[in-house]
Amino acid sequence: MSLINVEALKATALIQTFKIKRNRMHLQGIRPLLYLHNDPTGTFTFTLKDGSDVLDSESFNASDIKAGANFNDNEYHYGFFKLDFNAILNHDRLYTLELDSSGYTFSGSEYLGWIKEFENITNSFSDSIFSFHQKPFGYQLWGY
């Protein structure tokens, strides 16, 4: 049995920090690993920050996720969702990815979530429950 470890977007933004190992990167896109349950209403915004400075952001809704994944009538969808970004990232800086919303209220029957970076979790894993819940959110960066 496999599990998907999803943290639902509720009243506060979901945040993930990261650093790059190369000297410099021209970021062209980010693919967060998202989970869409039914059709939540509202606008979602994915933002890249350097400290308090917003480097770039992109807004989308549930229809955009379904159209981008070619799923229209299913109850849920999960996978990487492509967002076009344009930013220069430098070595050893702490960057923040933030998933937030407007006009959206969490409901157990309709919501957006960000999947933790885990695959094929079974009931017999070696990590403690604490570290299981603390795993980072999944995302991919691309650029040159």
C-alpha positions, 0 to 999 in steps of 0.5 A: 500500500502506498500513501501520499503525504499531502498538506492541505492549504488552509488559513496560512500559506504553505512554505518551503525554503531551499538553496541552490548549489551552483554559482548562479541559475537563471530560473525559467520555471518551477513545478510544485508537486500539487494535489487537487481534490475536486474543484476548490474555488478561488485563486492560488498564488505560487511565489518565489521570494528572496528574503522579503523580496518577491522575485516572481509569482504566478496565479492559477485556479483549479481549472488551470491545473486540470487543463494543464494535466488534461484531467477534467472530470476526476475527483482528484489529481496529483502531479507536478504542475508547471509554472513559468518563472523568471529569476536569477538565483545565486549560490548560498542564498535562502529562497522561499517558495510560498503557496497561498490563496485568495477567495478560497476556503478549505473544505474536506471535500474540495481543497488544494494541497502540496505533496511532501517529497515522498514516494511509495510510503508503506506502513513499514518505514524506518523514519519516526512519525515526526520526521515523516511529517517534517519532510519537505514539499515536492518541487522541481526547478528548471533553468540554466 
